[in-house]
Amino acid sequence: MKPLKIGMVCPYGWDTPGGVQIHIKELAEFLISLGHQVSVFAPVSDEGANTEPWLVSAGRPVSIPYNGAVARVLFGPVASSRVRQWISNGDFDLLHLHEPAIPSLSLLACWAADGPMVGTFHASSAKQKAIYAIGPILEPVLEKLTARIAVSEMARQTLKDHFETEAVVIPNGIATSKYVDETQRPEWKGNPTLGFIGRFDEPRKGLEVLLAALPAVAKIFPELRVLVAGPGDESSVVKKIEPSLRSKITFLGRLSDEEKAQFFQSIDIYVAPNTGGESFGIILTEAMASQTAIMASDIPAFSQLLNAGEFGALFANENSADLANQLILLLNDTERREALRRAGFEQSRKYDWATVAEQILDVYEMVLVGNDKVSLGSENRVWNRIRSND
C-alpha cells in the first residue's frame, strides 16, 4: 500500500488516561513507523505539555457523564469550525473517527466531511433512552461512514442494538515490545503482591470491591502488598480502608510506559475488579503480554477476552467474598499461576500492533477503492435537521 495521509479523530480529552486515547496514540505511532502520515485531532487541556508532533489540539474539553463515567469531550459551533479547518488543511486520503456516535469531535468530523471515512466503536453499554431520542439525528451521520470497526463483540452488539448496523470486529492493539522488560522494582515487592491500575475513584473500576476482599486475603498472607496505580483522589479512598490494612497499600499515581512494565513484573497477580461498562479490557492484554497472572471480574467483556478463564482467572462480579476466595486459591497454587501466565502470554500475541494494524490497513484499503480524498461536505443537512427540532 502506498503511504497514506490519515486524519484520526479522538473524541476524549488527550490528557486524561483511557483505553481509547492509548489505542489512538499507539495506532498513530505504528502507522507512522510504517511510513504513513498521521494527524490526530483531539481535545487537549494542557497544550504546553503536548510532545507529539502529529497531535493537533481542538481546544479544551468539558466533562459530561457518559456510560457510567465522566467523559471529557468537545462539542459546539467553535469546535465544529476547528474541525472543518483541520479537514480543509489536512488534504487527507481518509478519516478514521473514534466513537463517532457520542457528542464530540468525531461526530462533528463525520457531519462535516465527505469521502472515505472509517469509524471505530469502542463503547459497550445497554440500550439508552438518550441514544434513542437522538437516533434520527445520528443515523444519517453514521450512514456516511464507509466502514465500521468494533473493538469487541460487545461493542459490535452495542452498535447493532442502538443503530441496527454492523461492524467488523478488530480488537484493541498493544505494543507488546513494551512489556518484555523483566525489571522488577524491589521497593514494590511484597510476599505476595497484588496490582490494580485504573481511575480508582471511579466506582465502575471496582477498587472498593478489591479493598473489601483484602481482610480475608491478608489473614492468610500477612505480608500481602497491594499496588494501586492511576489517577484519583487518594485521600478519599484511604478513609475507606481498614486501618490495619493501610500500610499494605501503596498508591503509585500515574505510571509511565517504563513504570507500567516494571509494575507488571513486580506483582504476582493483576486484579481487574471492574463492575461493568467495559467493552474490551486493554489493561488485561498488557498484563498478558507481561506474563502476569490475572484475576478479573466475570463481566462479559473480560470473560470473553479471557475465554471464560483460560487466559486468566475469574470471580463473580461485585462479589468481594468470592474475589477473596479466588485470590487465596490462586496465590496458593503456583502451578496454576504459571499456566495462566503462559497461556495469557501466547494469547497476547494476537493483539500486537503488527497484527491489529494490518487488519485496520486492510479496512483502509477497502474504503479507498473507488473513493476520492476526504473533502468538506457540500451541504449541512444534519445541522439543518437539528435546528428544525429546536
C-alpha positions, -999 to 999 in steps of 0.1 A, spaced: 0 0 0 13 35 -9 19 59 20 -14 75 32 -24 108 47 -46 98 76 -67 121 97 -75 105 130 -100 120 155 -100 113 192 -133 123 210 -119 123 245 -95 147 264 -60 137 253 -45 144 288 -69 120 306 -56 84 305 -81 60 289 -82 30 266 -94 50 236 -66 76 239 -40 48 243 -54 30 213 -52 60 191 -18 71 202 -2 37 197 -20 31 163 -8 65 151 28 58 162 27 24 145 12 37 112 39 65 112 66 38 117 53 22 85 57 54 65 22 68 67 14 104 76 -10 108 105 -26 138 121 -45 133 153 -72 159 162 -82 158 199 -93 179 228 -63 190 248 -64 206 283 -27 214 286 -13 224 252 20 232 266 25 196 277 20 182 242 51 164 230 36 145 200 43 164 167 14 147 150 -12 159 176 -34 189 168 -53 205 196 -90 212 191 -93 232 224 -100 224 260 -125 196 267 -155 198 290 -168 170 313 -201 151 308 -215 120 323 -213 91 299 -216 53 302 -211 52 340 -181 75 339 -172 111 332 -161 118 296 -141 148 287 -153 158 253 -156 189 230 -187 200 210 -204 230 197 -200 257 169 -164 267 178 -153 230 178 -172 224 146 -154 253 129 -120 240 141 -128 205 128 -137 220 93 -104 239 93 -84 209 102 -100 188 75 -96 215 49 -59 219 57 -52 182 60 -57 170 24 -64 135 39 -68 103 20 -92 92 47 -105 100 81 -105 75 110 -131 86 135 -132 70 170 -165 69 188 -184 89 162 -218 84 179 -210 105 210 -213 143 211 -177 152 205 -151 158 177 -156 126 158 -193 132 153 -185 168 142 -160 155 117 -185 129 103 -210 157 99 -186 180 82 -167 157 58 -175 137 27 -153 109 13 -136 78 28 -143 76 65 -138 47 89 -155 47 123 -142 27 153 -167 20 181 -152 12 215 -181 15 239 -203 -12 253 -235 -2 271 -271 -12 275 -297 4 253 -301 40 265 -332 62 261 -310 92 253 -295 73 223 -330 65 210 -340 101 214 -313 114 191 -312 83 169 -330 100 140 -302 126 140 -273 102 144 -284 76 119 -278 97 87 -244 107 101 -233 71 107 -245 62 73 -218 84 59 -191 61 73 -176 40 45 -167 12 70 -173 5 107 -150 -13 132 -159 -25 167 -131 -34 191 -150 -64 205 -182 -84 201 -197 -64 230 -190 -31 211 -204 -46 179 -236 -57 196 -240 -23 212 -237 -7 178 -262 -31 164 -287 -26 192 -286 12 190 -284 17 153 -292 -16 136 -259 -16 117 -230 -39 116 -192 -36 120 -162 -58 115 -145 -68 149 -108 -58 151 -95 -58 187 -76 -31 205 -39 -33 199 -9 -32 222 28 -26 217 39 -60 232 76 -50 229 70 -25 258 63 -54 282 93 -76 276 113 -57 302 117 -81 331 130 -54 355 113 -56 390 111 -28 415 122 -42 449 105 -14 468 72 -26 452 76 -62 461 57 -80 488 50 -116 496 27 -117 477 19 -86 457 -14 -77 440 -17 -49 414 -45 -26 402 -45 1 375 -73 25 368 -91 57 377 -96 44 412 -122 69 424 -145 59 395 -168 33 410 -171 10 380 -134 4 381 -141 -17 412 -113 -7 436 -138 -9 465 -146 -45 456 -109 -53 459 -104 -34 491 -134 -53 507 -117 -86 498 -83 -77 514 -90 -85 551 -97 -122 543 -66 -124 520 -44 -107 545 -53 -132 572 -38 -160 551 -9 -138 537 1 -114 564 30 -100 542 5 -90 514 12 -59 494 -12 -41 471 -1 -16 445 -27 9 432 -18 29 401 -37 55 382 -53 89 387 -77 97 415 -82 112 450 -61 90 472 -73 106 504 -110 98 498 -100 61 492 -77 58 522 -106 67 545 -125 35 534 -95 12 541 -94 -7 573 -67 9 594 -48 -23 599 -45 -27 561 -34 8 551 3 1 554 -1 -27 529 -15 -5 502 7 18 481 -7 44 457 17 50 428 -2 76 408 1 76 370 27 54 356 50 59 325 52 31 300 85 20 316 70 21 351 39 1 339 62 -26 325 80 -27 359 47 -27 377 36 -59 360 69 -76 366 67 -67 403 33 -82 411 21 -118 415 -15 -112 403 -31 -84 384 -66 -78 397 -93 -63 375 -124 -59 397 -143 -37 372 -181 -39 377 -192 -30 341 -192 -6 313 -162 -23 296 -162 -34 260 -127 -49 258 -101 -47 286 -68 -34 271 -52 -35 305 -57 -72 306 -39 -77 273 -10 -56 287 -8 -79 317 -9 -109 295 19 -96 274 39 -91 306 33 -127 316 14 -117 347 -14 -139 361 -48 -122 360 -78 -123 384 -108 -105 368 -145 -100 374 -166 -122 351 -183 -92 333 -190 -102 297 -161 -83 281 -135 -98 305 -149 -133 303 -148 -131 265 -113 -117 264 -100 -144 289 -120 -171 272 -140 -180 303 -109 -184 325 -84 -200 300 -62 -169 300 -69 -155 334 -89 -165 365 -124 -151 370 -146 -142 401 -182 -133 404 -187 -97 396 -191 -73 426 -187 -102 450 -158 -94 473 -161 -127 492 -157 -147 460 -128 -124 450 -110 -131 483 -116 -169 480 -104 -170 444 -73 -149 452 -64 -172 481 -68 -202 459 -46 -187 431 -19 -174 455 -16 -209 469 -14 -226 435 19 -217 419 14 -242 391 -19 -227 381 -5 -192 381 23 -203 358 -2 -220 335 -22 -188 333 9 -167 327 20 -189 298 -15 -191 282 -21 -154 286 13 -146 270 6 -168 240 -28 -152 235 -14 -116 238 4 -120 205 -28 -117 186 -32 -82 200 2 -69 189 0 -39 166 18 -57 139 -13 -80 136 -40 -55 145 -27 -26 124 -26 -49 94 -63 -56 98 -70 -19 101 -50 -12 70 -70 -38 51 -101 -18 60 -84 14 48 -76 -2 15 -112 -14 11 -127 21 18 -103 38 -6 -113 17 -36 -133 39 -59 -133 69 -34 -117 103 -37 -99 121 -9 -118 135 21 -135 168 14 -158 191 33 -195 183 30 -213 201 2 -243 208 25 -253 208 61 -283 185 61 -278 173 97 -273 208 112 -305 219 95 -323 189 109 -312 198 144 -323 234 140 -357 222 128 -361 202 160 -352 231 183 
